[in-house]
Amino acid sequence: MKVGMIASHYPHASHREEFIARVHQVAEVFRGAPGCLSAECWLSDDAVISLVQWESEEACAASLVAVQAAEVDLAYDEREARPREIVRVVAG
Protein backbone atom coordinates (compact mmCIF):
# COMPACT_ATOMS: atom_id res chain seq x y z
CA MET A 1 0.00 0.00 0.00
CA LYS A 2 1.37 3.41 -0.96
CA VAL A 3 1.93 5.91 1.84
CA GLY A 4 2.69 9.60 1.77
CA MET A 5 3.60 12.60 3.85
CA ILE A 6 2.57 16.21 3.48
CA ALA A 7 4.74 18.49 5.61
CA SER A 8 3.97 22.20 5.76
CA HIS A 9 6.75 24.45 7.03
CA TYR A 10 6.22 28.11 7.87
CA PRO A 11 9.53 29.97 7.69
CA HIS A 12 9.82 33.64 8.48
CA ALA A 13 9.98 35.66 5.26
CA SER A 14 13.68 36.36 5.81
CA HIS A 15 14.38 32.60 5.80
CA ARG A 16 12.00 31.51 3.03
CA GLU A 17 14.60 31.07 0.24
CA GLU A 18 16.94 29.23 2.62
CA PHE A 19 14.06 26.98 3.65
CA ILE A 20 13.14 26.20 0.06
CA ALA A 21 16.74 25.11 -0.52
CA ARG A 22 16.62 22.95 2.62
CA VAL A 23 13.43 21.20 1.47
CA HIS A 24 14.98 20.52 -1.95
CA GLN A 25 18.04 18.96 -0.27
CA VAL A 26 15.88 16.71 1.90
CA ALA A 27 13.75 15.74 -1.12
CA GLU A 28 16.90 14.71 -2.98
CA VAL A 29 17.85 12.37 -0.13
CA PHE A 30 14.34 10.93 -0.04
CA ARG A 31 14.39 10.30 -3.82
CA GLY A 32 17.63 8.36 -3.45
CA ALA A 33 16.10 5.95 -0.93
CA PRO A 34 14.72 2.61 -2.17
CA GLY A 35 10.94 2.61 -2.36
CA CYS A 36 10.54 6.39 -2.57
CA LEU A 37 8.25 7.10 -5.51
CA SER A 38 8.48 10.90 -5.42
CA ALA A 39 9.60 13.80 -3.27
CA GLU A 40 8.78 17.38 -4.19
CA CYS A 41 8.80 20.92 -2.86
CA TRP A 42 5.65 22.99 -3.31
CA LEU A 43 4.96 26.56 -2.26
CA SER A 44 1.95 28.45 -0.99
CA ASP A 45 1.73 32.07 0.10
CA ASP A 46 2.99 31.31 3.61
CA ALA A 47 4.30 27.73 3.53
CA VAL A 48 7.02 25.58 2.03
CA ILE A 49 5.45 22.16 1.54
CA SER A 50 7.13 18.76 1.24
CA LEU A 51 5.18 16.07 -0.61
CA VAL A 52 6.69 12.58 -0.43
CA GLN A 53 5.25 9.26 -1.63
CA TRP A 54 6.55 5.75 -0.92
CA GLU A 55 5.62 2.31 -2.17
CA SER A 56 5.12 0.99 1.38
CA GLU A 57 5.26 1.81 5.08
CA GLU A 58 8.58 -0.06 5.27
CA ALA A 59 10.06 2.10 2.50
CA CYS A 60 8.85 5.21 4.31
CA ALA A 61 10.49 4.14 7.56
CA ALA A 62 13.76 3.28 5.83
CA SER A 63 13.95 6.58 3.97
CA LEU A 64 13.21 8.55 7.15
CA VAL A 65 16.22 6.84 8.72
CA ALA A 66 18.30 7.74 5.64
CA VAL A 67 17.26 11.41 5.85
CA GLN A 68 18.08 11.59 9.56
CA ALA A 69 21.54 10.10 8.84
CA ALA A 70 22.24 12.48 5.92
CA GLU A 71 23.98 15.78 6.37
CA VAL A 72 20.89 17.92 5.76
CA ASP A 73 19.42 20.62 7.97
CA LEU A 74 16.26 19.27 9.63
CA ALA A 75 16.28 21.59 12.64
CA TYR A 76 13.11 23.24 13.83
CA ASP A 77 14.17 26.55 15.33
CA GLU A 78 13.60 30.30 15.33
CA ARG A 79 13.74 30.40 11.51
CA GLU A 80 10.18 29.07 11.51
CA ALA A 81 7.26 31.33 12.41
CA ARG A 82 5.04 28.52 13.68
CA PRO A 83 5.18 24.74 14.19
CA ARG A 84 5.36 22.41 11.22
CA GLU A 85 2.25 20.51 10.25
CA ILE A 86 2.89 16.93 9.14
CA VAL A 87 0.12 14.73 7.78
CA ARG A 88 0.63 11.05 6.93
CA VAL A 89 -1.66 9.61 4.26
CA VAL A 90 -2.28 6.19 2.70
CA ALA A 91 -3.64 5.34 -0.73
CA GLY A 92 -7.21 4.14 -0.59
KANOR-V361711 format. One record per helix or strand of 2 or more residues. SS is the DSSP state (A for helix, B for strand). FROM is the first residue (numbers start at 1). TO is the last residue. If there is no record, write none. Layout:
ss->(SS SS)
from->(FROM FROM)
to->(TO TO)
//
This chain:
ss->(B A B B A B)
from->(3 13 36 48 57 80)
to->(11 31 43 54 69 90)
//
